[in-house]
Structure formats: C-alpha cells, structure tokens
Amino acid sequence: MLEKIKKDMQKALKERDKTTLSTLRLLLAEVHNEELRLRRELTEEEIWTLIQRGIKRRKESIEQFDKGGRQDLVDKEEGEAAVLKKYLPPPLSEKELAKIVADIIAELEVKEKKEMGKVMREVMERYKGRVEGSMAQRVVLSKLK
C-alpha cells in the first residue's frame, strides 16, 4: 500500500499534479508520524483508518467553506478527498451491509435495540475501511426494530 502511494506521488510530481502531490505528501507524513508514535510499521487497515480520517476532515471543511461561500476552497478539498478515496477498498453497498448485519445479529444473538453497540462494534471492526459509520448505524437500527 505504501509503495503504491509513493509511486503515485512520484508520478504526480512528474506530471506536476499539485493537488495529488500535496495530498499524498500529507498522507505519507501522517503515516510516518503514526509509525513513530506506535514504534512499528502500520498495517493496511491502520493506513485505511488514517485515510478515512483525512476524508472526514475534508468533508467537514467542505461544509464550513460552503457556508462561508468559499467555492475555491470547497473545490480544493473535494479534489483532495477524491485523491484519498482511490486508496480505500471498495465500500460495501447497503444491500451487502444489510446481509452482514443480519448475520452478525444472529451470531451475537442480539434481540434488543439497547444492544446495538455490540453489533456496531463488530461490524466496524470486521469491515474497517469498507463501511461508513452512519450507514452501518442506519442499517443496524432498521434490523433491530
């Protein structure tokens, strides 16, 4: 994963693609800092978590810049988020997630809505990087009603 990011960064450098270059440089710096903090190399799942965090930060920035009428910054953040999304595994569809949630509910023998946390924790842990928390929450709630 890191090798692909580094190769893509070199390609962006040659093509003078400033958005991709700056986004990947920032991502590599975040990976490096996290590795220093943990004193070990990151797994692919942990890199996906960093990427998702970056996408989430950009979505929040987009909302704020949109409220402030700064379309130029909205476009910049959207471009960076698009670059980061290329490095995530394909997300689960809502239909796939519904089947997975039903299986996990049966496996954990969850009957009540108040036990939703168990199901959410299991879904998010097993499918880290492939499912968005808000979609998982919506599906879990619908299955537990």
KAKALIN-V230259 format. One record per residue. RES is the residue in three letters. D_FIRST is the distance of its C-alpha to the first C-alpha in Angstrom with 1 decimal. Layout:
res:RES d_first:D_FIRST
res:RES d_first:D_FIRST
This chain:
res:MET d_first:0.0
res:LEU d_first:3.8
res:GLU d_first:5.4
res:LYS d_first:5.2
res:ILE d_first:6.4
res:LYS d_first:8.8
res:LYS d_first:10.0
res:ASP d_first:10.7
res:MET d_first:12.4
res:GLN d_first:14.5
res:LYS d_first:15.4
res:ALA d_first:16.6
res:LEU d_first:18.5
res:LYS d_first:20.3
res:GLU d_first:21.1
res:ARG d_first:22.2
res:ASP d_first:20.3
res:LYS d_first:21.1
res:THR d_first:19.6
res:THR d_first:16.1
res:LEU d_first:16.4
res:SER d_first:17.8
res:THR d_first:15.5
res:LEU d_first:12.3
res:ARG d_first:14.3
res:LEU d_first:15.4
res:LEU d_first:12.0
res:LEU d_first:11.0
res:ALA d_first:14.6
res:GLU d_first:14.3
res:VAL d_first:11.3
res:HIS d_first:13.5
res:ASN d_first:16.6
res:GLU d_first:15.4
res:GLU d_first:14.5
res:LEU d_first:17.9
res:ARG d_first:19.6
res:LEU d_first:18.4
res:ARG d_first:18.7
res:ARG d_first:15.7
res:GLU d_first:11.9
res:LEU d_first:10.3
res:THR d_first:9.2
res:GLU d_first:6.7
res:GLU d_first:10.1
res:GLU d_first:11.0
res:ILE d_first:8.3
res:TRP d_first:9.6
res:THR d_first:13.0
res:LEU d_first:12.7
res:ILE d_first:11.8
res:GLN d_first:14.7
res:ARG d_first:16.8
res:GLY d_first:16.4
res:ILE d_first:17.3
res:LYS d_first:20.2
res:ARG d_first:21.5
res:ARG d_first:21.5
res:LYS d_first:23.5
res:GLU d_first:25.9
res:SER d_first:26.4
res:ILE d_first:27.0
res:GLU d_first:29.7
res:GLN d_first:31.3
res:PHE d_first:31.3
res:ASP d_first:32.7
res:LYS d_first:35.5
res:GLY d_first:36.2
res:GLY d_first:36.4
res:ARG d_first:33.7
res:GLN d_first:32.3
res:ASP d_first:30.8
res:LEU d_first:28.6
res:VAL d_first:27.9
res:ASP d_first:26.6
res:LYS d_first:24.4
res:GLU d_first:22.8
res:GLU d_first:22.4
res:GLY d_first:20.6
res:GLU d_first:18.1
res:ALA d_first:17.6
res:ALA d_first:17.1
res:VAL d_first:14.4
res:LEU d_first:12.5
res:LYS d_first:13.3
res:LYS d_first:11.4
res:TYR d_first:8.1
res:LEU d_first:10.0
res:PRO d_first:11.1
res:PRO d_first:14.6
res:PRO d_first:17.1
res:LEU d_first:20.0
res:SER d_first:23.3
res:GLU d_first:26.3
res:LYS d_first:28.0
res:GLU d_first:25.2
res:LEU d_first:25.0
res:ALA d_first:28.8
res:LYS d_first:28.9
res:ILE d_first:26.3
res:VAL d_first:28.3
res:ALA d_first:31.5
res:ASP d_first:30.2
res:ILE d_first:29.2
res:ILE d_first:32.5
res:ALA d_first:34.3
res:GLU d_first:32.4
res:LEU d_first:33.1
res:GLU d_first:36.6
res:VAL d_first:36.4
res:LYS d_first:39.5
res:GLU d_first:39.8
res:LYS d_first:38.1
res:LYS d_first:38.3
res:GLU d_first:35.8
res:MET d_first:33.1
res:GLY d_first:31.1
res:LYS d_first:30.5
res:VAL d_first:29.2
res:MET d_first:27.0
res:ARG d_first:25.5
res:GLU d_first:24.8
res:VAL d_first:23.3
res:MET d_first:21.0
res:GLU d_first:19.9
res:ARG d_first:19.4
res:TYR d_first:17.6
res:LYS d_first:15.7
res:GLY d_first:13.7
res:ARG d_first:15.7
res:VAL d_first:19.1
res:GLU d_first:20.8
res:GLY d_first:23.3
res:SER d_first:26.2
res:MET d_first:26.0
res:ALA d_first:25.7
res:GLN d_first:28.7
res:ARG d_first:30.7
res:VAL d_first:30.1
res:VAL d_first:30.9
res:LEU d_first:34.1
res:SER d_first:35.2
res:LYS d_first:34.9
res:LEU d_first:36.8
res:LYS d_first:39.7
